[in-house]
Amino acid sequence: MRKHAQEDEEDTEINMTPMLDIVFIMLIFFIVTATFIKDAGVDVRKPTADTAEKKDKAAILIAVTDTDEVWINRGEVEVDAVRSEVEKLHAENPRGTVVVQADTAAKAKLVLDVIEAARAAGVPNVALSAET
């Protein structure tokens, strides 16, 4: 009788392995299909343009503020370090493009220096962000 009671207790256990497998598969699915929002780190007043086009797959966002600050991935970067940062980020996602978000009051020379540094890093597609 005692042996029969122990077998019944073993049969009543719930096997969690299939449920955990399904949860992990769902987690992997959501991670692979999710689109992550990239942010430069600061808000800038973008210039307006009638010919502005929407770009997809902007992997690297660079913000240039009106106070001569350059921001990449929510961190302030010196102008001399833009090329190395872009090279590192471009190595992680070679298909993505660089989008420079320049403030309307930003200095043109600084914006051009950032664009040239991104092109020197090996990114062929560098765009300047604008509002329509």
N, C-alpha and C positions, 0 to 999 in steps of 0.2 A: 504494500500500500504506500509506504514511504517512497519507494522508487517511482511509482506512478505519479505522485504529487510533484516530485522534482522534475519529471519530464514535462508536466503541464506548465510549470513555472518557466522553463526554458522556451516553450512554444509561444508564450505570451509576450516575449520581448519583441520590441519593434526594431527592425533593421533600418538604421538611418542612412546607410551608405547610398542607396539609390537617390534619396532626396538630396543629399549633399552633392552628388554628381550633377544632378539637374541644376542646383543652385550655382555651382561653379561654371557650368556650361552657359547659363544665362548671364552670369557676370562677365565672362569672356565675350559673349555676344555684344553686350552693351558697351563694353570698353572698346571693342573693335569698331562698332558702328557709330559711336558718339563723335560729335564734332566739338572740339574744345575751342572756346572763345579766346582769342589772343587779344592782349591789351598791352599798349605801350607803357602805360603807367601814369600818364597825365592827360588831362583834357586840353585840347587846343582848339582855337577858332580857325577852322579850315577855310580857305578862300572858296569862292563860288565860281563855277564854270558851267557854261551851257553845254559844252561838249564832254562833260565828265561821263565816264563809263564805269559800270560796276565790274570789279575784278574778283574772281573767285580764287581760292587757294592762296590767300595772303598768309604766308607762313611767318614772316618776320615783319613786325611793325616797329618803326622808328619814329619817335615824336621829337620835334624840334620846337621849343617854346620861344616865347617872345623875350625871355630873359637869357637867351643863349645857352639853354640846357638841352642836352640830348639824352633821351630816355629809350632804353630797350628792355623789354621784359620786366617792367615795373622797377627798374633800377637806373639811376643816373650813370651815364657813361661819358668819359672824356672823348673829344673828337678824334684824338689819336688812336683810341681803342675801338672805334667803331668797326674798322676793318676786321680785327681779330674776333670780335663778338659775332659779326655777320658770318665769318668763315665757320665758326663753331656751330652756329645755328643752322647754317646752310648744309653742313655735313650731316646734321640730324634729319633734315628734310630737303633733299636735293631738288624736288619738283616745285617747291614753293617759291613765291616771288617775294620781293621786298617792297613794302609800301611805306613811303615817308610821309608822315602827317606833320606838315609844317604850319605853324601859327601864321596868321596874316601879318603879324608884326615882327616875325622872325627875319633875321638878316639873310639876304639872298646868298651871300658868300658862304655862310655856315650851312645853309640848305644844300648848296652845290657841293660843298666839301663832304657832306654826309652821303649824297648820291654817288659821288665819285668813289668814296671809300667802299660803298656797297658794291659798285661795279668792279672795283679792284679786288674785292674778295671773291670774285668769280661768279657773281649772280648776274645773269644776262637780263633778267626782267626786273627793272626797278621802276616803280610808279610813284607819282606824286598824288597824294589824296586831295580831293576837292568835293565840295557840296554841289549838288545840282540845283 
